[in-house]
Structures are given as structure tokens and as C-alpha cells.
Amino acid sequence: MTPELGYVAVHADHQSSRITLALVAGHLGPLFATTFNPRMRSTLGKAGFVEAGRGWGGKSGALSV
């Protein structure tokens, strides 16, 4: 079972990328995340995540993997 990076919630005045990079830096092995948020998609890309598979409909919009 591959662990998932879940929700990362930050105040609008702060950057989610710093938190995400710190969380990912301490993790060894595979990790996945999903999002419908364009800002978080960019943050995940900066953290080394790559899009794989197909997206699917979620409650708040299309999720991508």
C-alpha cells in the first residue's frame, strides 16, 4: 500500500510549497497525492510529483493523480 500525502492547509499569507517540501523531504519510498486545486498541483510538481494515470470526478472538481 502506497502512503498518501493528504490535505495541506495553510493561511493565504503563507506558502504551501515550503510545508509540502518539508513533508516530502523526510519521506522515503513511493508517495502519492491527489488534488483539484491548481496551486496545489503546482506545489506538488515542485516537490517532485508527476502526473500519472487518469483523473476522475470528485465532489469539488476533477481530481488528478
N, C-alpha and C positions, 0 to 999 in steps of 0.2 A: 504494500500500500504506500503510495507516494504522499508525503505530507503536503499540506496546502498553506500558502500564505493567505490568511483571511483578511478581514477588513482592516484597513489602516485609516483611522480618522484623525484629522488634525484641524486645528484652528485655521481659518482662512489666512491669517497673517504669517503662518509658518509653512515650511516646505515638507511635503510628504516624501520627497526623494531622499532626504537625509535619514529619516526614520526607516524607510524601506531598505536603503543601502546598508544601514547598521544591522537590521534584522537578517538580511540575506548574507552579510559578511560572516556571521557566526554560524552559518548552517553548512553542513557537509552533506553531499549527496543530492539526489534529484528533489525538486520542489516545483509545485505548480501554483498558479493563481488564475482567477477569472475576474473580469471587470466589464462594465458597460460604460465606465467613465473615461472620456478621452484624456484627461490629465493623468489619471492613474495608469492608463495604457502607456503613456509616455514615460512615466516613472518606472514602470516595470521593464520597459525596454532599456532604460539607463542602468537598471540593476542586472541586466543580462538575460532577462526572459525573452523568449522568441515565440511568436505565434505559431501554433500547431493545431492541426485538426480543423474542425468547422465550428462556427459559433452557433448558439441556439437562443431561442427566446426566453427571456427572464421576466420577472414581474416589473422591473424598471427599464427594460430595454433589452437589446440583443447582447448576450454575453459572449466574450471571445476568450479563447484559451491560448 
